[in-house]
């Protein structure tokens, strides 16, 4: 059975959003961001692709997770460049506001 790469990548945004949701309104934007990044990385690393992050949370050394140049995926499958933001609006999430989002 052939799998749809786009649908598998969408699961990474869903995982990031659900992980960050545990921190809605708790005032800790770093934990919301970390949870979203960890969940997104774990999900992306299960996808059959040879991915390289070209737009991420920051440059290698400046960002501790999902940095530009990081390799994601299983290494088998389509070679792709990945642009992502595990959580856009971690402060919004931490303060309980509306419209924080996750994107790939």
Secondary structure, DSSP 4 states (H G I P E B T S, - for coil): ----HHHHHHHHHHHHHHHHHTTTTSS-HHHHHHHHHHHHHHHHTTSSEEEEEEESSSBBTTBSSS-BT-EES-S-SEEEEEE-EEEE-HHHHHHT-S--EEE-
